[in-house]
Amino acid sequence: MKIKEILKNGIDKLREYSIQDAILKAQILMECQLNMSHEKMIVNYEKEMETNAINEFFENIDQLIKGKPIQYITNSQNFFGLGFYVDENVLVPQPDTEILVEEVIKLRNEMSQKPRILDICTGSGAIAIALDKNIEAEIFASDISNNALQVARKNALKLQAKIKFLKSDMFENIKGKFDVIVSNPPYIEVETIKNLSIEVKSEPVIALDGGKDGLKFYRVLAKKSKEHLKNNGFLAVEIGYQQKEKVMEIFEREGFCEIYSKKDFGGNNRIVVGKWR
């Protein structure tokens, strides 16, 4: 069968199961299957596909229908203009997290020397690597998961980023002081996880579970980061859209000053930043 016929069948099957963006997702899977750009795939619409390739394409269609994120199928996600490898061991980097990266880049302007930055709960390494590619800094990244660190190191190698990776349960193995500590920690309430979409529940639970009230890791970050921040250093975190006031209260209670929040592209509260003196 021809590429265009297989693609149409894939779109029809996704639509049959009410998969959103069926055309776009089928096209992405086909481009990945053929290892072609969108433009090249269109040029080759009339070419015949091999049986093995057809079978693999529909296996991926079935995985999508079962709720597997398309990024795990293609092992790719764009973040801050960079192409990252992702799999089931890490969260899929989301566009809203780019707000956090942008803010840390701005904070760099308040520091005269080459800053030391620590990314806690690095996952795929997206935040640390995006920072490395955009500012001159000494960047460290930590995670409790060996599997996540393997993915992060793979991305650093792929994108030629100079990151010092550490295996650490939050601050357990962290030494020294930093100008900025940045984190996108787990922040979903444990009881809420079971009600999430199938796609989100396919992501590692350890990277989602923020404890009973979703604030477990913000308390640890605000309390322990004080031991590892230089004078006038910053703690910058991503938050859930309903957590602004509570996270700011945690920061204030731990002695941070000049605390502020910023919204994401959708107008939701997305980050909180505080200064340590």
C-alpha positions in Angstrom: 0.0 0.0 0.0 1.0 3.6 -0.6 2.2 5.9 2.2 -0.9 8.2 1.7 -3.3 5.2 2.0 -1.6 3.9 5.2 -1.6 7.4 6.7 -5.3 7.8 5.9 -6.1 4.5 7.6 -4.1 5.5 10.6 -6.0 8.8 10.9 -9.4 7.0 10.5 -8.5 4.6 13.3 -7.5 7.4 15.7 -10.7 9.3 14.9 -12.7 6.1 15.5 -11.3 6.2 19.1 -11.8 10.0 19.4 -8.1 10.7 19.7 -7.6 14.5 19.6 -5.4 15.9 16.8 -5.7 12.7 14.9 -4.3 14.0 11.7 -1.3 15.7 13.3 -0.5 12.7 15.5 -0.7 10.2 12.6 1.5 12.4 10.5 4.1 12.6 13.3 4.1 8.8 13.7 4.5 8.3 9.9 7.3 10.8 9.7 9.0 9.0 12.6 8.4 5.6 11.0 9.9 6.8 7.6 12.5 9.0 9.2 11.4 11.8 6.9 10.6 15.5 7.3 6.9 16.4 6.8 7.8 17.9 3.4 9.6 14.8 2.3 6.8 12.6 3.4 4.4 14.5 1.2 6.7 14.3 -1.8 6.8 10.5 -1.3 3.0 10.0 -0.7 2.7 7.7 -3.8 5.5 5.4 -2.8 4.8 1.9 -1.5 5.5 1.0 2.2 7.1 -2.2 3.2 5.0 -4.7 5.2 7.2 -4.4 8.3 7.0 -0.6 8.3 3.2 -0.8 7.9 2.9 -3.2 10.9 5.1 -1.0 13.1 3.1 2.1 12.1 -0.1 0.5 13.2 1.4 -0.9 16.4 2.3 2.7 17.3 -1.2 3.8 16.4 -2.5 1.2 18.8 -0.1 2.4 21.5 -1.5 5.9 21.1 -5.0 4.7 21.4 -4.1 2.9 24.6 -2.9 6.2 26.1 0.8 6.1 25.6 2.1 9.7 25.1 3.2 10.2 21.5 6.6 11.6 22.8 7.3 8.2 24.3 6.5 6.5 21.0 8.8 8.8 19.0 11.3 9.2 21.9 11.4 13.0 21.2 10.1 16.3 22.5 11.0 19.8 21.6 11.8 22.1 24.5 13.3 25.6 24.3 14.1 25.1 20.7 16.1 21.9 21.5 15.2 18.3 20.5 15.2 16.0 23.6 15.2 12.3 23.9 12.4 11.1 26.3 11.1 7.8 27.4 9.0 6.3 30.2 11.6 7.1 32.8 11.1 10.8 32.7 8.3 13.4 32.5 7.7 14.9 29.0 9.1 18.5 29.1 6.2 20.9 28.6 6.1 24.3 27.0 4.9 26.0 30.2 8.2 25.0 31.9 10.0 27.2 29.4 8.8 30.2 31.6 11.0 28.9 34.4 14.0 28.7 32.1 13.4 32.2 30.8 13.2 33.6 34.3 16.5 32.0 35.4 18.2 33.4 32.3 16.9 36.8 33.4 18.2 36.3 36.9 21.6 35.7 35.4 21.8 39.4 34.6 21.8 40.1 38.3 25.1 38.2 38.8 28.5 39.5 37.8 30.5 36.3 38.0 30.0 33.0 36.3 27.1 31.6 38.4 26.7 28.2 39.8 23.2 26.8 39.1 21.6 23.6 40.5 18.7 21.9 38.9 17.0 19.6 41.4 14.6 16.8 40.1 16.2 17.2 36.6 14.4 14.3 34.9 15.2 14.5 31.2 17.7 17.3 31.9 15.6 19.8 29.9 15.9 22.7 32.3 19.6 22.3 33.0 20.5 21.7 29.3 18.4 24.7 28.1 20.2 26.9 30.6 23.6 25.6 29.5 22.8 26.4 25.9 21.7 30.0 26.7 24.0 31.3 29.4 27.5 30.9 30.6 27.3 29.2 33.9 28.5 26.2 35.9 25.5 23.9 35.9 24.7 20.9 38.2 21.7 18.7 37.9 20.4 16.0 40.3 17.7 13.4 40.4 16.8 10.4 42.7 16.3 8.1 39.7 19.2 6.4 38.0 17.1 5.8 35.0 16.2 9.5 34.7 19.8 10.4 35.0 20.7 8.1 32.2 18.2 9.9 30.0 19.5 13.3 31.1 23.1 12.3 30.4 22.0 11.0 27.0 20.5 14.4 26.2 23.5 16.3 27.4 25.7 14.2 25.1 23.3 14.6 22.2 23.1 18.4 22.7 26.7 18.9 23.7 25.8 20.4 27.1 28.3 20.6 29.9 26.3 19.5 33.0 27.6 17.9 36.2 25.1 15.2 37.1 24.5 13.9 40.6 22.3 11.1 42.0 20.6 12.7 45.0 17.4 12.4 47.0 16.7 16.2 47.0 19.7 17.7 48.9 21.1 14.5 50.3 24.3 14.4 48.2 24.5 18.1 47.3 27.6 20.0 48.4 28.6 23.7 48.1 26.6 26.8 47.5 24.8 28.1 44.4 23.7 31.4 42.9 20.4 29.8 41.7 18.6 26.6 42.6 15.9 25.7 40.1 13.4 22.9 40.2 10.3 21.5 38.6 9.4 19.1 41.5 6.5 16.7 41.7 3.5 18.8 42.8 0.3 16.8 42.1 -1.8 15.8 45.1 -1.5 12.0 45.6 -5.3 11.5 45.5 -5.5 13.5 42.3 -3.1 11.3 40.3 -5.7 8.5 39.9 -8.0 11.0 38.1 -5.5 12.2 35.6 -5.7 11.4 31.9 -4.3 8.1 30.7 -1.5 9.9 29.0 -0.3 11.7 32.1 -0.6 8.5 34.2 1.8 6.9 31.8 4.5 9.2 33.1 6.6 8.1 36.1 4.6 8.5 39.3 7.7 9.4 41.3 7.8 12.6 39.1 4.2 13.4 39.7 3.5 12.6 43.4 3.8 15.8 45.5 2.4 14.2 48.6 -1.0 14.6 50.3 -1.3 18.3 49.6 1.1 18.5 46.6 3.4 20.8 48.6 5.8 18.2 50.1 8.8 19.1 47.9 8.3 22.9 48.1 8.8 22.6 51.9 12.0 20.6 51.4 13.3 23.0 48.7 12.6 26.1 50.8 14.0 24.7 54.0 17.1 23.0 52.7 18.1 25.3 49.8 19.0 28.0 52.4 22.1 25.9 53.3 23.1 25.8 49.6 22.3 29.3 48.4 24.8 32.1 48.3 23.9 35.5 49.8 21.4 37.1 47.3 20.9 33.7 45.6 17.6 32.7 44.1 15.2 29.7 44.5 13.0 29.4 41.4 10.4 26.6 41.1 7.5 25.6 38.8 4.2 25.3 40.6 0.7 23.9 39.9 -1.7 26.7 38.8 -3.6 26.7 42.1 -0.5 26.6 44.3 0.8 30.2 44.1 -0.3 31.5 47.4 0.7 28.4 49.4 4.1 28.1 47.8 4.8 31.8 48.4 3.7 31.4 52.0 6.2 28.5 52.4 9.0 30.7 50.9 8.1 33.6 53.2 8.0 31.3 56.3 11.5 30.1 55.5 12.8 33.6 55.3 13.0 34.3 51.6 12.4 37.9 50.4 11.4 39.6 47.2 9.1 36.7 46.4 7.1 36.9 43.2 5.2 34.7 40.8 4.8 34.7 37.0 2.1 33.2 34.7 2.6 30.8 31.8 1.4 31.2 28.2 -2.1 30.2 29.1 -2.4 32.8 31.9 -2.0 30.3 34.7 0.3 30.9 37.7 3.4 28.8 36.8 6.5 29.8 38.8 7.5 31.2 42.1 10.9 32.9 42.8 12.4 34.0 46.0 15.7 35.6 47.1 17.8 34.4 50.0 19.8 36.9 52.1 
